[in-house]
Amino acid sequence: MTALHYLEFHPADNPMYLKKVGNWVLTFLSPKEDLTHIQLAITSVLPRQVSENLQPLRVIIDQTETENRWLIQQIICYDSTQGKDAIFSCEDAIGMKVIENMMQEFNKYDVEISLV
């Protein structure tokens, strides 16, 4: 069984109210009216490499019962050698690298996130 990993946002940085942070855009995947299960996509808008053939595309997060804590569901990268998307988790070195890079960029724009 894989461990669950969460992004914990500072109370002033609720991701539901963020639109763009640096080169990442935040969008609702769930209907905005559905406040019982909120799912967001954090999408990279700048092509960059996380490894020789992988480019981070999107991190999918779900709201949890704990305020400001969001469950990381998927980390999606484009695999240029396969010509398709690849899905990672925080258990994978690549997935962890994507999350760390995203957190560093968010912190540059004073959006505080920590990995729990």
Secondary structure, 3 states (H helix, E strand, C coil): CCCCCEEEECCCCCHHHCCEECCEEEEECCCCCCCCCCEEEEEECCCCCCCCCEEEEEEEEEECCCCCEEEEEEEEEEECCCCEEEEECCCCHHHHHHHHHHHHHHHHCCCCEEEC
